[in-house]
Amino acid sequence: MSWLVTKFLSAFLLPPLNFLLLGVAGLAMMHSRPRLAKSMLVCTLLLLWVFSLPVVGSLLARQLEAGQVLAPEARPTAQAIVVLGGGVCYDAPEFGESAACAATLERLHYAAWLYRRTQLPLLVTGGDPKGFGIAESSVMKKVLERDFNVPVRWQEGASDDTRQNAVLTRKLLAENGIQSVLLVTQGWHMPRAARLFRQAGLQVIPAGTGFHSVKRLTVLDFLPSVEGLESSRIFFHEVIGMLWAAR
């Protein structure tokens, strides 16, 4: 199944589209079954409200992130560092070229920090699922070497999703006798990514980054926001992805 088809179908299972579809169904039934229709509309509003709250989104995301951090003082027994792509800003006008997006840059920053502590060789993985003619891994390699002064040993640029990241990375590393890796990705993405990399045959030490911090709550955390909805969406996306990976 292509990347585009997968993304299109998954959109119907995730906020906000799944909630909106419930509301549309309620509107369509307003004349035939008004009581049920009103209940569906109320549920739509409540679901959108609750899962748009930053306090809810952050709490859900932290369930995925639990246990995915590598302690700063740890001395992991791995043979390489693998960094997963997290998106590219194509034709970024301020750079005059494609650049790493925020999530990818967080991962690269942490991978550079790990490299300086461990001196382990790096592999970057990420293809061109949107068909823009440039692989994520090419951008990642350039950023690491030019901006962080960190060498990249291997580049995997043919994958379209996390499962392919794992399979193609395993093949590339196996040719070099490497079985154990520090896996760098967002903390919320790590449970699914680590499972897929282990299924591919690699020994994985999670090295998550970009965690949702535990902070003192303010009144703003109880007001709906795009950030709150995005965190909730991430949670449901990863849960569905883990169920799919376990099939």
C-alpha positions in Angstrom: 0.0 0.0 0.0 1.5 3.4 -1.1 2.3 6.1 1.4 -0.4 8.4 0.0 -3.1 5.8 0.2 -2.1 4.8 3.8 -2.1 8.5 4.9 -5.5 9.1 3.2 -7.2 6.1 4.9 -5.7 6.8 8.3 -7.0 10.3 8.2 -10.5 8.9 8.6 -9.6 7.1 11.8 -7.8 10.1 13.5 -8.9 13.4 15.0 -10.2 15.8 13.8 -11.7 14.0 10.7 -13.2 11.0 12.6 -15.0 13.4 15.0 -16.2 15.6 12.1 -17.6 12.6 10.3 -19.6 11.7 13.4 -21.0 15.3 13.3 -21.8 15.1 9.6 -23.6 11.8 10.2 -25.6 13.4 13.0 -26.7 16.3 10.7 -27.7 13.8 8.0 -30.0 12.0 10.5 -31.6 15.2 11.9 -34.9 14.7 10.2 -35.2 10.9 10.4 -33.9 10.4 13.9 -33.6 13.8 15.6 -32.8 12.5 19.1 -30.0 10.3 18.0 -28.7 13.0 15.7 -28.6 15.6 18.5 -26.7 13.1 20.7 -24.2 12.5 17.9 -23.7 16.3 17.5 -23.2 16.7 21.2 -20.6 13.9 21.2 -18.8 15.5 18.3 -18.4 18.8 20.2 -17.4 17.1 23.4 -14.8 14.9 21.7 -13.3 17.9 19.8 -13.3 19.9 23.1 -11.7 17.2 25.3 -9.1 16.0 22.8 -8.1 19.6 22.0 -7.2 20.4 25.6 -3.4 20.6 26.0 -3.6 18.8 29.4 -5.3 15.8 27.7 -3.1 15.7 24.7 0.1 16.0 26.7 -1.1 13.3 29.1 -1.8 10.9 26.3 1.5 11.5 24.6 3.4 10.9 27.8 1.9 7.4 28.0 3.7 6.6 24.8 7.0 8.3 25.9 7.3 6.4 29.2 10.6 4.5 29.4 11.9 5.7 26.0 14.6 8.0 27.3 18.2 7.1 27.5 19.8 8.4 30.7 22.4 11.1 30.0 25.0 9.2 32.0 24.3 5.8 30.4 27.0 4.0 28.5 25.0 1.9 26.0 26.5 -1.1 24.3 25.5 -0.4 20.8 27.4 -0.6 17.5 25.8 2.3 15.6 23.3 5.2 15.9 20.3 5.2 13.7 18.3 8.4 13.2 14.8 8.3 11.7 13.6 11.1 9.5 10.8 13.2 10.9 9.9 15.3 7.9 11.4 17.9 5.5 10.5 21.5 4.7 10.8 21.4 1.0 12.2 24.5 -0.7 12.5 26.4 2.5 12.7 30.0 1.3 15.0 31.2 4.1 17.6 28.6 3.1 17.0 28.5 -0.6 16.8 24.7 -0.4 15.0 21.9 1.4 15.7 21.9 5.2 15.0 19.6 8.2 11.7 20.3 9.8 11.4 20.8 13.6 11.0 17.1 14.5 13.8 16.0 12.3 16.1 18.8 13.7 15.4 17.7 17.2 16.4 14.1 16.3 19.6 15.3 14.5 20.6 17.6 17.5 20.3 14.6 19.9 22.1 12.3 17.5 25.0 14.7 17.2 25.1 14.9 21.1 25.1 11.0 21.2 27.8 10.8 18.6 30.1 13.1 20.6 29.6 11.0 23.7 29.9 7.6 22.0 31.8 8.1 18.7 29.5 5.5 17.2 29.0 5.6 13.4 25.7 7.2 12.3 23.0 6.0 9.8 20.2 8.3 8.7 17.1 6.8 7.2 14.2 8.4 5.3 13.1 8.3 1.7 10.9 10.5 -0.5 7.3 9.3 0.1 5.8 12.6 -1.2 7.7 12.4 -4.5 9.5 15.8 -4.3 12.7 14.4 -5.7 14.9 14.5 -2.6 15.2 11.9 0.2 14.8 12.9 3.8 18.1 11.2 4.5 19.9 13.5 2.1 18.8 16.5 3.9 19.6 14.9 7.3 23.1 14.0 6.2 23.8 17.5 5.0 22.5 19.1 8.2 24.6 16.7 10.4 27.8 17.2 8.4 27.5 20.9 7.6 25.7 22.3 10.7 26.7 19.9 13.5 30.1 18.8 12.1 29.2 15.1 12.6 30.0 12.5 9.9 27.3 10.2 8.5 28.6 6.7 7.7 25.4 5.4 6.0 22.4 6.8 4.3 19.2 4.9 3.6 17.0 6.9 1.2 14.5 4.4 -0.3 12.0 3.9 2.5 8.5 5.4 2.7 7.5 4.6 6.2 8.8 3.3 9.5 8.5 -0.4 8.6 10.6 0.2 5.5 13.0 2.3 7.5 13.6 -0.8 9.7 13.8 -3.4 6.9 16.2 -1.4 4.7 18.3 -0.2 7.6 18.7 -3.8 8.9 19.8 -4.9 5.4 22.4 -2.1 5.2 23.8 -2.6 8.7 23.9 -6.4 8.3 26.4 -5.9 5.4 28.6 -4.2 7.9 28.2 -6.8 10.7 26.1 -4.5 12.9 23.2 -5.9 15.0 22.7 -3.5 17.9 21.7 0.2 17.5 20.8 3.3 19.4 17.5 4.3 17.8 16.8 8.0 17.7 13.3 9.3 17.1 10.6 11.2 19.0 9.7 9.7 22.4 6.1 9.1 21.4 7.2 7.4 18.1 9.6 5.1 19.9 7.3 2.2 21.0 6.2 1.6 17.4 9.6 2.3 15.8 11.5 0.0 18.3 9.0 -2.8 17.7 9.4 -2.6 13.9 13.2 -2.5 14.1 13.2 -5.5 16.4 10.9 -7.3 14.1 13.4 -6.6 11.3 16.1 -8.3 13.3 18.0 -5.5 15.1 18.7 -5.2 18.8 17.4 -1.8 19.8 18.3 0.6 22.6 15.7 3.4 22.6 17.1 6.9 22.6 14.0 9.1 22.4 13.9 12.8 22.2 11.4 15.6 21.9 9.4 14.6 25.0 6.3 16.3 26.3 7.5 17.9 29.6 5.8 17.7 32.9 5.0 21.2 33.9 2.9 23.2 36.3 -0.6 23.5 34.8 -2.1 26.9 34.0 -5.6 27.9 32.8 -4.3 27.7 29.2 -3.9 24.0 29.5 -7.7 23.7 29.9 -8.5 25.7 26.8 -8.7 24.0 23.4 -5.8 24.5 21.1 -4.3 23.2 17.9 -1.3 21.9 19.9 -3.6 19.9 22.2 -5.4 18.3 19.3 -2.1 17.5 17.6 -0.9 15.7 20.7 -4.1 13.7 20.9 -3.9 12.9 17.2 -0.3 11.6 17.6 -1.5 9.3 20.4 -4.2 7.7 18.4 -2.0 7.5 15.3 0.7 5.6 17.2 -1.8 3.3 18.9 -3.3 2.4 15.5 0.2 2.0 14.1 1.2 -0.4 16.9 -1.9 -2.5 16.4 -1.1 -2.7 12.7 2.6 -3.6 13.4 1.5 -6.4 15.7 -0.8 -8.1 13.1 
